[in-house]
Amino acid sequence: MFAGRQHPARAALVWAVVWMVLMAAVDRLLHGSWREDILILLPISAAIGGVGFYLLLKRRVSAAAR
């Protein structure tokens, strides 16, 4: 993936930002305005996506270290 040899937490942070931008674009396409949800739903979505990506990378890094 695009994470390469980055630390899993840094890669998860990058992924969370990318995820937030993607969700904002989808919201913009579906609803026409992203002012209503951007302060609540997008950070929550980014946090969930970031934590999931961090756990996935952490598992892959620990498996590769064995």
Secondary structure by P-SEA (a helix, b strand, c coil): cccccccaaaaaaaaaaaaaaaaaaaaaaacccccccccccaaaaaaaaaaaaaaaaaaaaaaaac
